[in-house]
Amino acid sequence: MSRSKPQRGAKHARYARFRRLDGRHPLQRSAPRATVCYRARRRRDGEVAYFNFALAKEMGLVPESHPERLNPRLCRAILDTFALAIINEYDQRHGAPIARRDLRPHPYMATRYLQLQHPNRRGRTSGDGRSIWNGTLTHRGVTWDVSSCGTGVTRLCPATARSGRFYKSGSRRVSYGCGTAAPGEGLGAALLSETFHRNGIATERVLAVITLPGGFAINVRAGRNLLRPSHFFVHSKQGDLDTLRAVADAFCSRQIANGVWPRLRGAAQRYRFLAEQAALTFARVAATFEAEYIFCWLDWDGDNILADGGIVDYGSVRQFGLYHREYRFDDVDRFSTSLPEQRRKARAIVQNFAQIRDFLIRGRKAPLASHAHDAVLRRFDAEFEAASQRLLLYRIGLPGGIAEKLLARRRGLVERFRRAHAYFERARSARGPLAVPDGLSWNAVFSSRDLLRELPSRYRTAAVPIPAQELLAIAASSYASRSDRALRPQRRRMANELQRAYLALAGAAARAGGVSLASLLDRVTRRSAVINRFDRITGDAVELASARLTRSRRQLGRDALQEVIEGLVGHQDRRVTRPRSARAARPESPAGRRVLGALLEIVADYRHGL
């Protein structure tokens, strides 16, 4: 019996959902002054280097049953959808030839938002300088935004703001004026964002990396709501109530439709909830960044963070191995905020949302300073303290139920340990400040994560303090000089106090959990070994790993590259109870295993870095 041949349309039906990402986005209609739209053309010189199958399945772009391998039809769907270049002002003025068959039918938007790189502090010139939004996609009741970086320079780039000139995409004449991206950016962002995602830290995620001739790339990102605080702030600063309301309504509606917020009646209730959620979200974000040593450069413009608290734009995002509290990123003509300053900047973002709430409800904008004592700021302060304490107990390795009992009944013991722990966590090198490749730093010298990982196993045999010199040996990082390791009287006192506070907290935790101290320490030892893993990836390691992946891409081939990235991300999964499917897998090919082994060595070598 002969089989009937599949219809031509059936061959492509598996990837039909890619075609929905055609540039159309609701914000173009609801808030036209919030966007700058460009026609785009299809590029025919792209190659798919990386595709995030887990994310694509979550978004419904490919079926759940799809093998995690790139095939020719899938690559064609990815390239047809995302291998684009905008036709910008320079192209229009110079009559750049565009093949009619390559012209996309719908315009793509760049969005306006506040940005500190621009001289205009009201955001009249700033926004997406090298990105466009590909559109939205809804799957299983959840709507996603998708955007692409490296598709050409827009009129919103800092270079145009400073010079008043439009630039050709790919121009190297001025900083922030080329409109391009690099493969290493995309691969590095994929490594770090997927690591964050697996460990419960909100973030946009890399969907695909498309390489182009000349060492360029298009890096495709996705998130459930890619609006930033700066998308609100730009219209608030300019007093454009209609556009501000349209942006706020778009954000609120998406949060409700995606099931993140409850259903709220009336616009005023939504705007009040918006400010309250900003307080809770950014308090938890700031506390998490401090606890996880994540540098995200929070600042007054609300540019480098999503309005739902997710991390965005990985160009300056780093995860430190230690509490390098003096590190500052050098961004050409300014230095960034530091790790502990992010709390103050997050609070300022919340204050702006308090101003926006009243502007939206009352129709007139009061000065920002008049909201300095707003109730949402008190909510922020309280939630930051509570979140910081919860995260500290989590890092110790205490189970959640026991941790909550300690916070309810023995908060004084928690605070006592936090003070002693902070002494070692925040200690700086005697060498003082120094220049690093991308800015300035003053190295931390002790690894509190090493302490939290090793101490419970030392106490299981006998719950008594170990010698202070031994504790310093455990805690000393690769940055600690002989002077930093010296056991001075103050350091001896604090080593003893840290241990007394730890054992007192552990004893209270055992009583709260109704178990013996030995049993609790055994459980904490196992949990802390995962949470405070020895070889935790840092920004330095990500940079070196992405460079190695870029160099090895041809040798590995697409499938092995996917396996290496998945293996490295799986290795960094610090969930205490993670599903079996999340365990790190070894690549099938010998070349993939060699490269993954080399990357794991890099991660271990730079585990204390920036």
LUMNUVO-596228 format. One line per 5 residues: number of its first residue (from 1); for each residue z, y, x of C-alpha. Coordinates in steps of 0.1 Angstrom, whole numbers, plus 2048, in hexadecimal, padded with zeros to 3 digits. Layout:
<sites>
NUM) Z:Y:X | ...
</sites>
This chain:
<sites>
1) 800:800:800 | 7F6:821:810 | 80D:83F:811 | 802:860:803 | 801:87C:81C
6) 81B:897:818 | 80F:8B8:80B | 80A:8D4:824 | 825:8E9:812 | 83E:8CC:815
11) 83C:8CE:83B | 849:8F1:83B | 861:8EF:81D | 87D:8E4:834 | 87D:907:844
16) 872:91C:826 | 894:92F:826 | 88B:940:847 | 870:953:833 | 88B:965:81F
21) 896:978:83E | 879:990:83B | 88A:9B2:842 | 895:9B9:81F | 8BA:9C2:81B
26) 8CD:9D1:7FD | 8D9:9EE:812 | 8B6:9FB:816 | 8B6:A02:7F0 | 8DA:A0B:7EA
31) 8E0:A21:808 | 8BE:A2E:815 | 8CF:A49:82A | 8E3:A2E:83C | 8C3:A1F:84B
36) 8A4:A26:85F | 888:A0E:856 | 86C:A01:86D | 84E:9EC:868 | 84D:9CE:87F
41) 833:9B8:88F | 835:993:898 | 837:98B:8BD | 824:96D:8CA | 833:96B:8EC
46) 856:95E:8E2 | 866:93D:8E9 | 885:92E:8D8 | 8A0:929:8F3 | 8BE:922:8DD
51) 8C5:91C:8B8 | 8E7:918:8A8 | 8E3:8FA:892 | 907:8FB:885 | 903:91F:87A
56) 8E0:919:86C | 8EE:8FC:856 | 90B:911:84A | 8F1:92C:840 | 8DA:913:82F
61) 8BD:91A:847 | 8BA:8F6:84F | 8C6:8D7:83C | 8E8:8C8:845 | 8D6:8A8:84F
66) 8BF:8BA:868 | 8C1:8AB:88B | 8CE:8C4:8A5 | 8AD:8C5:8B7 | 892:8DF:8B7
71) 870:8D3:8AA | 84F:8E6:8AA | 851:8F0:885 | 874:8FC:888 | 86B:910:8A7
76) 84E:91F:894 | 864:929:877 | 87D:939:88F | 862:94D:8A1 | 850:957:882
81) 871:965:874 | 881:975:892 | 867:97A:8AE | 861:99F:8A3 | 85C:9C1:8B3
86) 860:9E1:89F | 845:9FB:89E | 859:A19:8A8 | 853:A3E:8AB | 844:A3B:8CE
91) 82B:A20:8C1 | 822:A35:8A3 | 81C:A54:8B8 | 807:A42:8D2 | 7F3:A2D:8B9
96) 7FF:A0B:8C7 | 7E6:9F1:8BC | 7F5:9D8:8A3 | 7E2:9B9:897 | 7E1:9B9:871
101) 7EB:995:86F | 80B:99C:884 | 817:9B8:86D | 835:9AE:858 | 833:9B7:833
106) 855:9C7:830 | 868:9E1:844 | 887:9D8:858 | 8A5:9EF:85A | 8B9:9FC:876
111) 8DA:A09:869 | 8EC:A2A:870 | 910:A28:87D | 928:A3C:892 | 926:A36:8B7
116) 939:A45:8D4 | 91B:A43:8EC | 90B:A60:8D9 | 912:A85:8DF | 913:A8B:8B9
121) 935:A81:8AE | 92B:A81:889 | 912:A65:88E | 8F2:A78:885 | 8DE:A66:8A0
126) 8F0:A45:8A5 | 8ED:A21:899 | 8D8:A02:8A1 | 8C6:A0C:8C0 | 8B6:9EB:8C8
131) 8BC:9D6:8A9 | 8AE:9D0:887 | 8BC:9BD:869 | 8A7:99F:85E | 8B7:99E:83B
136) 8CF:989:828 | 8D2:964:81F | 8E8:954:804 | 8F3:930:806 | 90E:91E:7F1
141) 91B:93F:7E4 | 91D:950:806 | 906:96C:811 | 8FE:972:835 | 8F0:990:848
146) 8D8:989:865 | 8CE:9A2:880 | 8BA:9A0:8A0 | 8C0:9B2:8C1 | 8A4:9BA:8D9
151) 889:9C1:8C0 | 881:9E4:8CE | 890:A06:8D2 | 898:A1B:8B3 | 89D:A40:8AE
156) 8C2:A39:8AC | 8C6:A2F:8D1 | 8DC:A46:8E7 | 8BE:A4F:8FE | 8AB:A5F:8E1
161) 8CB:A71:8D6 | 8D0:A80:8F9 | 8AC:A89:901 | 89C:A8E:8DF | 87F:A78:8EA
166) 873:A57:8DC | 86F:A3A:8F4 | 858:A1C:8F8 | 869:9FB:8F3 | 870:9EC:915
171) 872:A0D:927 | 889:A0E:945 | 889:A34:948 | 8AB:A3A:938 | 8CB:A28:930
176) 8CE:A1B:90C | 8AA:A21:906 | 897:A01:90C | 89E:9EF:8EB | 89E:9CD:8FC
181) 8B7:9B1:901 | 8BA:995:91A | 8BD:96F:916 | 8DE:96F:929 | 8ED:987:90F
186) 8E4:96F:8F3 | 8F0:950:905 | 910:961:910 | 917:96E:8ED | 910:94B:8DF
191) 929:93B:8F7 | 945:954:8F0 | 93F:95A:8CA | 93D:934:8C3 | 95D:92F:8D7
196) 96E:94B:8C3 | 961:93D:8A2 | 96E:91A:8A9 | 990:928:8B2 | 993:93C:892
201) 98A:95F:89F | 973:971:888 | 951:97A:897 | 92C:97E:891 | 919:960:8A0
206) 8F9:95B:8B3 | 8DF:949:89E | 8C3:948:8B7 | 8B7:954:8D9 | 892:95A:8DD
211) 885:960:900 | 869:978:908 | 854:97F:927 | 863:996:941 | 887:988:93E
216) 88C:997:91B | 899:986:8FB | 89F:98B:8D6 | 8C3:980:8CD | 8C8:978:8A8
221) 8EB:97C:89A | 8FA:974:878 | 91A:97C:865 | 926:97B:841 | 929:9A1:841
226) 91B:9B4:85F | 926:9D7:854 | 93D:9E8:86D | 958:A03:868 | 93F:A1A:879
231) 927:A15:85C | 941:A25:846 | 94D:A40:85F | 92B:A4F:865 | 927:A5A:841
236) 94B:A64:83D | 949:A7A:85C | 92A:A8B:84D | 939:A8E:82B | 91D:A7A:81B
241) 931:A6C:7FD | 913:A5B:7EC | 909:A47:80A | 92D:A3F:813 | 933:A32:7F0
246) 913:A1D:7F2 | 91E:A0D:813 | 941:A07:807 | 934:9F8:7E7 | 91D:9E1:7FA
251) 939:9D5:811 | 952:9D0:7F4 | 939:9BE:7DF | 930:9A6:7FB | 955:99E:802
256) 95B:997:7DD | 93B:982:7D9 | 943:96E:7F8 | 965:966:7EB | 978:979:806
261) 987:992:7EE | 993:98C:7CA | 97E:99A:7AE | 989:9BE:7A9 | 985:9D5:78B
266) 978:9F7:78F | 96C:A0B:7AE | 98E:A1B:7B5 | 99F:9F9:7B7 | 985:9ED:7CF
271) 988:A0C:7E6 | 9AE:A08:7E7 | 9AB:9E3:7EF | 992:9EC:80A | 9AC:A02:81C
276) 9C8:9E8:817 | 9B2:9CD:825 | 9A8:9E2:842 | 9CD:9E6:84B | 9D4:9C1:849
281) 9B3:9B7:85A | 9B5:9CE:878 | 9DA:9C8:87D | 9D3:9A3:881 | 9B4:9AA:896
286) 9C7:9C0:8AE | 9E4:9A7:8B0 | 9CB:98B:8B6 | 9B8:99E:8D1 | 9D9:9A4:8E4
291) 9E5:980:8E0 | 9C3:971:8EA | 9BC:98B:905 | 99B:995:8F4 | 98C:9B6:8FE
296) 976:9C4:8E3 | 977:9E9:8EA | 985:9F5:8C9 | 980:A1B:8C7 | 97F:A39:8AF
301) 95B:A32:8A4 | 962:A0E:896 | 941:A03:8A6 | 94B:9E3:8B9 | 95B:9D1:89D
306) 951:9C6:87A | 962:9D4:85B | 96E:9B2:853 | 97F:9AF:875 | 964:99A:886
311) 959:9A0:8AA | 935:9AE:8AE | 91F:9B8:8CB | 92A:9A3:8E8 | 91D:9BA:903
316) 940:9C5:90D | 955:9AB:8FC | 96B:996:913 | 986:97C:912 | 99F:980:92E
321) 9B1:963:93F | 9D0:979:944 | 9DE:998:933 | 9C9:9B0:948 | 9D7:9CE:936
326) 9C7:9E9:94C | 9A3:9DD:94B | 98A:9F7:93F | 965:9F2:93A | 94E:A0C:94B
331) 934:A16:932 | 91F:A2D:947 | 930:A4E:93E | 951:A43:930 | 96C:A28:934
336) 977:A12:918 | 999:A0E:908 | 9B0:9F4:917 | 9BE:9D4:908 | 9DF:9E3:8FB
341) 9CE:A02:8EF | 9BA:9EE:8D6 | 9D8:9EE:8BE | 9D8:A14:8BD | 9B2:A15:8B8
346) 9B4:9FB:89C | 9CE:A11:88B | 9B7:A2F:88D | 99C:A1A:87C | 9B4:A13:860
351) 9BD:A38:85D | 997:A40:859 | 996:A26:83C | 9B3:A38:82B | 99F:A58:82D
356) 980:A47:820 | 994:A37:803 | 99F:A59:7F6 | 97D:A69:7FC | 96C:A4E:7E7
361) 986:A50:7CB | 98B:A76:7CA | 969:A81:7D4 | 976:A99:7EF | 980:A92:813
366) 9A2:A9C:820 | 9A7:AA0:846 | 9AD:A80:858 | 9CF:A8D:865 | 9DC:A8F:841
371) 9DB:A69:841 | 9F1:A65:860 | A0D:A56:84B | 9F9:A44:831 | A09:A24:822
376) 9EC:A0F:831 | 9F7:A19:854 | A1A:A0C:84D | A0B:9EC:840 | 9F7:9EA:861
381) A16:9EF:876 | A2A:9D4:864 | A0D:9BB:864 | A06:9C1:889 | A2A:9B8:892
386) A2B:99A:87B | A09:98D:888 | A14:992:8AC | A33:97D:8A6 | A20:962:894
391) A06:960:8B0 | A21:95E:8CB | A32:940:8B9 | A10:930:8B6 | A09:934:8DB
396) A2A:924:8E3 | A1D:906:8CF | A35:907:8B2 | A28:8F8:891 | A21:912:876
401) A3C:908:85E | A57:909:879 | A4A:92A:886 | A4C:93A:863 | A71:92E:860
406) A79:93E:881 | A69:95F:877 | A7D:95E:856 | A9F:954:865 | A9F:95A:88B
411) A8A:978:891 | AA2:984:8AC | A9C:965:8C1 | A76:96A:8BD | A7A:98E:8C9
416) A90:984:8E6 | A75:96C:8F3 | A59:984:8ED | A6A:99E:903 | A6F:985:920
421) A4C:977:91B | A3D:99A:91C | A4D:9A1:93E | A39:986:94F | A1A:98A:93A
426) A16:9AF:942 | A20:9AE:967 | A05:9BE:97D | 9FB:9B8:9A1 | A0B:9CC:9BC
431) 9E8:9D4:9C9 | 9E3:9ED:9AE | 9C3:9F8:99B | 9A1:9ED:9A8 | 97C:9EF:9A0
436) 96C:9D0:98F | 947:9CB:98A | 947:9DA:967 | 964:9F2:968 | 988:9F6:974
441) 9A5:9DE:972 | 9C9:9D8:97F | 9CE:9B3:981 | 9E8:9A0:96E | 9FB:987:985
446) A0B:96E:96E | 9FC:955:955 | A13:953:937 | 9FB:939:929 | A03:922:947
451) A28:928:940 | A25:920:91B | A11:900:923 | A28:8F3:93F | A4B:8FD:934
456) A50:8E5:917 | A47:8C6:92C | A60:8D1:946 | A7C:8D3:92C | A75:8B2:91B
461) A89:89F:935 | AA6:8B8:937 | AA7:8D7:921 | AB5:8ED:93D | AA4:90A:950
466) A8F:901:96F | A94:916:98F | A86:939:98D | A70:933:9AB | A60:915:99A
471) A59:929:97B | A47:944:98F | A33:929:9A0 | A27:91D:97E | A1F:940:972
476) A0F:94F:991 | 9E9:955:98C | 9CD:955:9A4 | 9D2:97B:9A6 | 9F6:979:9B2
481) 9FB:984:9D6 | A19:979:9EB | A2B:999:9E1 | A24:992:9BC | A33:96F:9C0
486) A53:97B:9D1 | A73:972:9BE | A85:994:9BC | AA6:997:9AA | A96:9A6:98A
491) A7C:98B:989 | A96:970:98D | AAA:97F:970 | A8B:980:95A | A81:95C:963
496) AA3:950:958 | AA3:966:939 | A80:959:92F | A8D:935:931 | AAD:93C:91E
501) A9A:94D:903 | A80:931:901 | A9B:916:8FF | AAE:929:8E5 | A8F:92D:8D0
506) A86:909:8D5 | AA8:8FE:8C9 | AA6:914:8AA | A83:906:8A3 | A90:8E2:8A6
511) AAC:8E9:88D | A94:8FB:876 | A7C:8DD:877 | A99:8C4:873 | A8F:8B2:893
516) A9F:8AC:8B5 | A97:8C4:8D1 | A86:8A8:8E5 | A70:8A0:8C8 | A66:8C5:8C3
521) A5F:8CA:8E8 | A49:8AB:8E8 | A35:8BA:8CB | A33:8DC:8DB | A28:8CD:8FC
526) A0A:8BD:8EB | A01:8DC:8D6 | A05:8F5:8F3 | 9EF:8E0:90A | 9D2:8E6:8F1
531) 9DA:90A:8E7 | 9E0:915:90B | 9C6:8FF:91C | 9C3:902:942 | 99E:90A:943
536) 99A:925:929 | 979:938:92A | 979:95C:934 | 95F:978:934 | 959:973:959
541) 952:94E:953 | 93B:956:936 | 926:96E:94B | 922:954:967 | 91C:938:94E
546) 901:94B:93B | 8F0:954:95C | 8F0:92F:965 | 8E2:925:944 | 8C6:93F:946
551) 8BC:932:969 | 8BE:90D:95D | 8AD:912:93C | 88B:904:947 | 89A:8E8:95A
556) 8B0:8DD:93D | 897:8E1:920 | 8A1:8ED:8FE | 8B3:8CE:8F2 | 8C9:8CB:911
561) 8D1:8F0:911 | 8DD:8EC:8ED | 8F3:8CF:8F8 | 902:8E2:916 | 90B:900:900
566) 91A:8E9:8E6 | 92D:8D6:900 | 93C:8F5:910 | 946:904:8EE | 955:8E3:8E3
571) 969:8E2:903 | 978:903:8FA | 983:8F9:8D7 | 9A9:900:8D6 | 9B0:8F5:8B3
576) 9CE:8DF:8B3 | 9C1:8C9:897 | 99C:8CB:89B | 983:8B4:889 | 974:897:89D
581) 952:8A7:89A | 95E:8C5:8AD | 966:8B2:8CD | 952:8BB:8EC | 934:8A4:8F1
586) 923:89C:912 | 8FE:8A4:914 | 8E6:886:914 | 8D1:891:931 | 8DD:88F:956
591) 8D2:8B3:95B | 8E7:8BE:93D | 905:8AC:94A | 902:8BC:96C | 8FE:8DF:95E
596) 91C:8DA:946 | 931:8CD:962 | 928:8EC:977 | 931:903:95A | 953:8F2:955
601) 95A:8F8:979 | 952:91D:975 | 969:91F:957 | 986:90F:96A | 980:925:989
606) 980:945:975 | 99B:93C:95C | 9B1:95A:966 | 995:973:967 | 988:990:951
</sites>
